[in-house]
C-alpha cells in the first residue's frame, strides 16, 4: 500500500487536499472518479517526508498570480469582441496557461457553462481565485449584454491596482536596502574593528568618554552574545509580523500608515485612487450603489478605509448623498475626494467624477513614488552621517586626549 498527497476538485467545485492510501496510482484515479471528484495532482508520500516538502513547493509555485488573472480577463474580452463563443475562448485560455491549477479550474468552469450555468456562477465557485469585483463585473456584463466591455474594464482596474502597489513597494525598496546594509556594516565593525581599538585604549590607560564606553559595551555584547543577538533580531522580526496579524496589531498598523510622515500622503492617495476606480468601474457597469460599496470595501485592505465604506452603505440606505461620508473622513481621504463626489451627486455623474478622481490620484501617486527616493535620500544621509560621526568621535576622542597629554 502507498500513500498519496492529492488535490481534488470535489462535487461542490472546491479544491481540497488530503492523503489517500491505495495500492497504485491507477486505483487512486478510480477511487476519486467513483467519488465524483476530479484529480488535480497526486504525489506519493515518501517515508522521510521529503515528498511532502516537494508538494508544498509545488503548491507555492502553482499559485495563480494576479498577472494571470489580468491576462485571463483581458484575453477573454478580446476573443469575445472578435466574435468567439465564450466556451471556445475559455478553452483557448485553458490550453495557453502553464499553471496546472488554473488549467483545471478553467476546465471546470467550461464544463459548468456547458451544463447551463453562467460565466459569473462558474467564477463564483472559486472565491479564493476570482475576487468579488471580477465576479460582479462579469455578472453585470452578462445582464447588460456587454460582457466583453466589462471584462476589459475589470482587467484595467486590476492592472492599475497592481501597478500602484508595485510602485509603492519599489519606492520603499531603496531605503530598506540602505538601512539593512548600514546595520550589517555596523555589526561587522563592532565585531572586528572596535576590539582592536579597545585593546589599544586599555594599553594607553586613558579615561574614556561616555560615547566610547557605549561603543565598547555594544562591541563586547555582540562578541559575547552573538547568538542571543541573532535570535533576538529574528525573534523581533517574526514578533512584529505576528503582531501585525493580530486584530489589535493590524488595527494599530492600519491607523499609523495613512498618518506616517512622508509615505502617509502616498498611502492616502493610493487608497483614494483604488476606491474611486473600483466604485467607478462597478457603477458604470450598472451595479447598484450598495453592492458596489460592499465589493469596494472587500477590495481595500486597511480596516479604517473599510469602516468608511461600511458607514457609506448605511448613509446611502438613509437617502443621504455618498459624498457626506467622505467629507467627514478627511483624516484618511483627501478633501478633494469628498468635494468631487459632491459635484458628482449634484450633477448625476458620480461614476465619471470617480473615474477622474482615480486618474488624478494615480498620476499623483506615480509622481510621488518616483520622487520618494529623492525625498528620503537627505534623511538617510543625515541618519548615516550622524551614526558615522558618533562612531568617529567615540573612537578618535581617546586618541586625541593621549596626544594632547604627550
N, C-alpha and C positions, 0 to 999 in steps of 0.2 A: 504494500500500500504506500502511496505517495501523497504528500500534502502540497496543495497548490494555493498560492495567493491569487485570487481572481477579482476582477472588476466586472460587474454585471449590470446591465440595464434591466431593472425589474418591470413588473407589469404596469406600475404607475408612471414609468418613464424616468424614475430617479436612478442615479448611478450609485451602487453600493459596493463596498469592498468586504470580502470575507475569505476565510480559509476553508477549503473543501478537501476532504481526504478520499481518494479514489485510486483505482488500480492503474489508470493510464489517462492520457490527455483525451483519447477518443471517448472513454467512459465519462470524462468530465464534461465534454461538449454535449453528450447525450443527456446527462443529468440536468444541465442548465436548460437545454431545449425543452425537456419534459416539464420543467417548472415554469415555462412561459417566459423565460428571460433571454437576453442576448448577451453573448460574451464579448467583453471589450478587450481584456488581456488576461493571460494566465501564465504564472511563473512558478516553477517548482521551488519549494522551500528547502534550503539546504540544512543540514544538521547544525551547522555552526552559525546559522543566521546571516551568512554573507549575502544570500539571495534577497533577504528582507531589506538589506541596505540598498541593494541594486533596485529593488522595487520602488523604494522611496525616492531614489534618484530619478528613476524613470517617470514617476508620478510628477516630480517637480519639473522635469524637462518637458513633459507633455501638457503642462498647464496652458490654458487658452489665454493668450495675451490680448491686451486691449487693441493692439495694432491689427490682430487677426479679425477682431470683431468689426473694426472700422472698415477694413478691406472687404469683409463679407457684405456689410450693408451697402457700401458704395458699388461693388461689382454686381450685386443683385439688382440694384437700382438701374445701373447701366444696361444690363441684359433685358430687364423688363421694358425699359424705354426703347430698346431695339426690337421689341416685339416677341421675345421669347416667353414661353409659358413659365410660370413660377416654378413648377416641379422640375422643368428642364434646367432652369437657372440654378436651383439648389443642387441638382445632380452634378452640374459642371463645377460648382464650388467644392462639392464633396470630393471630386476627382483631383482638383487642384491642390487642396490643403494637404500638407505633410503631417499635420498633427493628428495622431490616431484617435484621440479622444474627440476632437472636433469632427472628424470624419464620421464617427459612429453617431454622434448627436445629429448631424445633418441628415444622415441616412434615416434616422428615426423620425425626424421632422417631416421628411419627404413622404414616408410611409403614412404618417398621420394625416397629411394633406390628401393623399390618395384615398384615405378612408372617409373623407368628408370634413375633416377639421380645417379650421382656418390657419393661416400662417402665424397669426398672433397667438393662437392657442397652442400651436406647436412650440413656439419660442417660450411661452409662459411655463411650460413643463420643466424648464431648466433655469430657475431664478438665480442660481449661482453663476450662470454663464451669461445670460442675457438680462440686462438691467430693466427695471420698470419703465424707464424712459424709452428704451428701444421698443419694448412690447407695446406700450401705449401709443407711440408714434405709428407703429405698424397697424395697430387696431384702428386708429383714426384714418390712416390711409386706405384701409380696406373699406371702411364705412363711407368715405367720400369718393372712392374710386381713383385715388391719386397715390397708390402705394409706392410707385417709383419716386415721386417727389418727396414723400415722407421719409423714405429710406435715405435719400440724398441729404435731406435736412438733418436727420439724426446722425448720419455719418460725419457731417461737417461739425455738428455740435460736439460729438465725442472727440473729434480730432482737435478742435480748438481747446477743449478742456485738457486733453492730453499734452498738447504743446505748451499750454500755460503752466502746468505742473512741472514739465520738463525744464522750462526756462528758469523757474524759481529754484529748483533743485540744483541746476547748473550754476546759477549765480552764487549759491551758498557753498559750492564745492571748493572754490579758491581759498576763502578764509579758513575752511576746515582743514585743508591740506597744510596751509602755512602754520596754523596753531599746532597741528599734530607733529609737524617737523620740528617746531620750536621745542615742544615738550620732550621729544626724543633726543634732540641735541643737548638739552639741559640735563637730562638724566645721564647721558654719556659723560658729560663734563664733570658732573658730581661724582661719578664712579672712578674716572680715570685721570682727570686733571687736578681737581681740588685736593686729593690725598697727597700728591707730591708737594703742593704749595703748603699744605698743613704741616708736613714734616719740616719744611724749611722754617716756618714760623716758630715751631717748637724749639729748633736749634738756636734760633736767634733770641728766644726767651723774651718776647716783647708783649706788651699789653695789647690785646686785640679789641678793636671796636665792636659794637653790637652787630653791625651788618656782617662782619666777618665771622662772628660766632654763629650767626644764623646759618650762613652758607656751610660752615664746617659741620654744624649739627645735622643739616639736611644730607650732607655727603656721608657722614658716619651712619646715619639711619638707613640710607639706601644700600650702603655696603653691608651692613649687618642684617638688614631685614628686607633684602631684595624680593624674596618670595612673598613675604607679607605685603609689600608694596604692590606687586603684580596682582596678587589675589584681591587686594582692596580695590585696585583700579578696575579690574574686570568685574568684581562684585558690584562696585558702584555703578558701572555702565549698565549691567543687567538689572540692577535695582531700580535705576531710573526708567529703564524700558518697562519693567514690570509695574512700576508706579503709574506710568503713563497709560497703562492698560486697565487700571482700576477705575471705577466710576468717579471717585473724587479726584484722582490724579489726572485723569483725562479731562475732567471739567476745569481743573486749575490750568492745565496747558491750553485748553480752548480759550480761557479768559485772557491769558498772557499774550498769546501770539498776535492777535489783532492790535494790541497796545504796545508791543515791543518796539523800542527805538529802531529807526531805520527800516526794518523789514515790516513793521506793523502796517504802514501805509500800503505796501505791496500786497500784504495779506488781505486787507480790506478791499482793495480794488480788484484783486483776483476773485474774491467771493462775489463782489458786485457784478463782475463780468459773467461769472458762471451762473449766478441766479438769473440775471437778465436774459442771457442767451437761452437757457433751458426753458424759462417761462415763455419767452417769445416763440420758441420753436413749437411748444405744446399748444399755445393759444392760437397760433397761425394755422396749426393742423386741425383746429376745431375741438380740441379737448376742453372740457368745462373748467372753469377757473378753480374750483375747489380741488378737482382731481389734479390739475396742473400744479397747484401749490403743494399737494401731498407728494407728488412724484419729485418735484424740485427739492423738497425737504429731504427725501431719501437720498438724493444725489449729493447733497452737501455733507461734509464730514464734521464740521465744527458744531457742537451741541448748542451754542448760543445762537448761531445762524438758523439752526433747526427750530429753536424756540420762536424766533421771529416769524418764520413761515407758519408754524402752528398757530400763533396769535393771529396771523393774517387770515387763516382759514375761518377762525371764529368771527373776525371783524366782517369778512365778506358775507357770512351767513346772516349777520345782523343788518346787512344792507349798506354798510359804510364803504367808502372807496378804499381801494388797495393801498394807495399812497399814504393813507393815515398811519399805518403801522410803521412803514419805513421812515417816515418823518420823525417818529418817536424814538427811533433807534439810531441816531446819528453817531453814537459812540462806536458802532461797528460797521454801519453802512454810510458811505459818503453822502453828504447832504444832497448832492445832485441826483442821486437815485430817487429819493422821495419827490423832489421837485419835478423831475421829468415824468415820473409816474402820475403825478398830479395833473400835469398837462395832458397826458395820455387819457386819464379818466375824463377830463373835461371835453376833449375832442373826440373821444370814442376810438382812438387809435393807439391803445395801450401796447399792443403787440409790436407795432412799428417803433414806438418810443423805446421799448425794451431792447429791440434789436440795435437801435442807435446807441443806447447806453452800453450794450455789450461790446460793440465795435470800438467805442471810445475808450472804455476801460481796458480792453485787450491791448490797444495801442499804447496806453499809459503804462501798463504792466510790462509790456515788451521793452519800452524805452527805459523804464526804471531798472529792470533786471540787467540791461546792458550797462547802465551807469552804476550798478551796485558795487562792482569791484572797484571802480574809481572812488566811490564814496567811502567804502570800507578801508581802502588801502591806507589813507592817512592815520586812521585809528589803529590799524595793525602795526604800522611803522612806529607810532607813538608807544604802543604797548611793548613791542620788541625792543625799541630803543631804551625804554625805562628798565626793562629786565636786564639788558646787556649792561647798561650804565650802573645799575645796582651791583651787578656781579663784578664789574671792573673796579668800582670804588671799594668794594669789600675786599678785594684781593690786593689792590695797589696800596691802600691806606697803611697797612702794617709795614710794608716795604719802605714807603716814603718816610715813615716815622723813624725807622732804623737809619736810613740815610741822613736824616736831619740830625740825629744824635751823634753821628760819627764826626 
